[in-house]
Structure formats: structure tokens, C-alpha cells
Amino acid sequence: MNSGLRKFIFRDLPTIEGYIDPPDALVFLSLLQVQKNNGLDGGIAEIGVFYGRSYFLLKKVGNGEDKILAIDLFDIGQASDGAPTQYGQFLANGRRLGLDVDEELIIRGDSTLMQADEITSKVGRTRFFSIDGGHTLQHIAADSRLATDTLADHGIIAFDDTFNPAWPEVTVGVADFLRERKDMFSTFCMTKYKTYVCRNEFHEFYLKAITEAPDLLAFDHVETEFLGSKVARLHNPMSRRMVYELMVRSGMRAFSERVYR
Ligand SMILES: C[S@@+](CC[C@H](N)C(=O)[O-])C[C@H]1O[C@@H](n2cnc3c(N)ncnc32)[C@H](O)[C@@H]1O
């Protein structure tokens, strides 16, 4: 297990307002490391930064070696009252964590209007692409097309909020993506919040990587079928989630990592 990176995931990441939770952070970590260990290089991209929770995870795991391009509208909290804007808060979070933002690789704009070469010209073809921007069908269709057009052969797309009843069009968009490209892409892992897909040629490789990842042994690995692919569904029992929440709320965040061993 990666004790330093796990400490970061459980102690530092929750201090940033945002959404990626420890189970998915451990999946990101495991996948990025298996790629590194097997010489599967490429850039990293994310749509949907918010205040940087997932961005700083990517940055920390990359240890200064990866190019990470991130796209967001950055239009939350216009600063009429002097409060930091979304972008200002994002930069401040980086300074606080000692992980400075590479501003040349941050795109402030609408991801649905972007072309693949705006990404590949900066970071090369992508090995990991996280989609967590706009949550309508139109966003998922455009963002998944953009991700596909940048992806290396061994690249992974992580879709957020799949099967979340609050965002039903994400579910439809991901299903459309997979059904329209079933000769190319398949799902290999699902968590409570995210769905991870890759090209069919790498499906066995990534499924095995998830099954064997030391940082994911705490989860129940439930074999599931999704649109014709074998998927490792990582189940995180309610009892563990409750213990974790209790520890965090009672100020024992530093020890909460033990719950996920
Ligand atoms: C759920 S948040 C991202 C959470 C983040 N990944 C985390 O781990 O905390 C969604 C973000 O997507 C951005 N967004 C929404 N629509 C977008 C669009 N069309 N293009 C770029 N960013 C967009 C929003 O500004 C918001 O910051």
C-alpha cells in the first residue's frame, strides 16, 4: 500500500470542498500507478475542477512528472463582495497543499466547445480522462466525444455521477456512449459514483489491475455485467461508510484511513 499517498487522500483531500471520495481516490491512485508501472504513458485531463479536489489528487499522484490539463467554467462566486472567486480559491488550495497549479494547463471555458487538439497539443494523447463537468445529456455526449478524441490506446475515461438519481441524464449519456461505441469501449470498474471505461483491447488488463490493486482490497469486489462487459463493482458497505463518517466528524480524520485497509 502507498502510505504517503493514502495519508494525503484521507487527511488532506477532504479539506478541499469537492466531491471525489476516498474509494474513488483509491481507484484513481491504483489505475495511475498501474499505468506508470507498465510504461503506459500519456497526459492526464479532467473536465470539472470545482475547487480542485480531484485535480490535486491527480497532481499529488503524478509527483510533478505528469502533465495535467484541467477545464472548468470557473464562474462560481463572482467577487463583488471581495470573496475569493472559484479560480482564486482553487489556486489558494494548491498553495496551501504545496501543490502549485500549472496555470498554463488550466483552461477557463466551456468544455463542450473544445476540440481535441487543444488538449493533445499541450499534454499529448491522454492516458486518464476524468469527466465531471456539466451533467446534462448534451454535456456527456460532447465531453465523452472530446475525451475519446484525445485518448491514447491504453487510455481510461472516468465518468462521474453515473447512476446518481440526481443526474439521470448522466446515466443515459454514459449508456449511449457505450452502446454507440461497443466495438471500441467497455466498462471494467464501477463504484458508487463513477464508471471506468477503456478500449476493449485493454479491458482484461484493467480488470485484473483493479482485482489485484493492494489499495482496493478493503472493498467487496462484486463481478457484474454491464452492456456486455465484465465489471468489477467495488462495493463499500454501509457499516464502513458509517464508521468512516463518525471518525471524520469526531475529529479523527488522521486515523480514518485504517477503516479502508
Ligand atoms: C461536480 S463539480 C467537479 C468536482 C471536482 N471534480 C471534485 O472532485 O471536487 C462540476 C464542475 O464542472 C464545471 N462545469 C460545469 N459545466 C461545465 C462546462 N460546460 N465546461 C466546463 N466546466 C463545467 C463547474 O463549474 C463545476 O466546477
The ligand as an SDF file (V2000), in Angstrom:
LIG
                    3D

 27 29  0  0  0  0  0  0  0  0999 V2000
  -19.1230   18.4740   -9.6320 C   0  0  0  0  0  0  0  0  0  0  0  0
  -18.0560   19.7870   -9.9350 S   0  0  0  0  0  0  0  0  0  0  0  0
  -16.4880   18.9750  -10.1360 C   0  0  0  0  0  0  0  0  0  0  0  0
  -15.9780   18.3270   -8.8720 C   0  0  0  0  0  0  0  0  0  0  0  0
  -14.4980   18.0090   -8.8440 C   0  0  0  0  0  0  0  0  0  0  0  0
  -14.1080   17.0660   -9.8620 N   0  0  0  0  0  0  0  0  0  0  0  0
  -14.1270   17.4780   -7.4630 C   0  0  0  0  0  0  0  0  0  0  0  0
  -13.5410   16.3910   -7.3370 O   0  0  0  0  0  0  0  0  0  0  0  0
  -14.4240   18.1660   -6.4740 O   0  0  0  0  0  0  0  0  0  0  0  0
  -18.5070   20.2480  -11.5540 C   0  0  0  0  0  0  0  0  0  0  0  0
  -17.6730   21.3950  -12.1520 C   0  0  0  0  0  0  0  0  0  0  0  0
  -17.9230   21.4000  -13.5670 O   0  0  0  0  0  0  0  0  0  0  0  0
  -17.8830   22.7180  -14.0280 C   0  0  0  0  0  0  0  0  0  0  0  0
  -18.6460   22.7730  -15.2930 N   0  0  0  0  0  0  0  0  0  0  0  0
  -19.9740   22.6630  -15.4740 C   0  0  0  0  0  0  0  0  0  0  0  0
  -20.2900   22.7540  -16.7810 N   0  0  0  0  0  0  0  0  0  0  0  0
  -19.1200   22.9130  -17.4430 C   0  0  0  0  0  0  0  0  0  0  0  0
  -18.7720   23.0960  -18.8180 C   0  0  0  0  0  0  0  0  0  0  0  0
  -19.6990   23.0970  -19.7850 N   0  0  0  0  0  0  0  0  0  0  0  0
  -17.4700   23.2370  -19.1410 N   0  0  0  0  0  0  0  0  0  0  0  0
  -16.5030   23.2330  -18.1770 C   0  0  0  0  0  0  0  0  0  0  0  0
  -16.7770   23.0750  -16.8600 N   0  0  0  0  0  0  0  0  0  0  0  0
  -18.0550   22.9170  -16.4990 C   0  0  0  0  0  0  0  0  0  0  0  0
  -18.4980   23.5410  -12.8960 C   0  0  0  0  0  0  0  0  0  0  0  0
  -18.0350   24.8730  -12.9640 O   0  0  0  0  0  0  0  0  0  0  0  0
  -18.0040   22.7790  -11.6470 C   0  0  0  0  0  0  0  0  0  0  0  0
  -16.8590   23.3830  -11.1200 O   0  0  0  0  0  0  0  0  0  0  0  0
  1  2  1  0
  2  3  1  0
  2 10  1  0
  3  4  1  0
  4  5  1  0
  5  6  1  0
  5  7  1  0
  7  8  2  0
  7  9  1  0
 10 11  1  0
 11 12  1  0
 11 26  1  0
 12 13  1  0
 13 14  1  0
 13 24  1  0
 14 15  1  0
 14 23  1  0
 15 16  2  0
 16 17  1  0
 17 18  1  0
 17 23  2  0
 18 19  1  0
 18 20  2  0
 20 21  1  0
 21 22  2  0
 22 23  1  0
 24 25  1  0
 24 26  1  0
 26 27  1  0
M  CHG  2   2   1   9  -1
M  END
$$$$
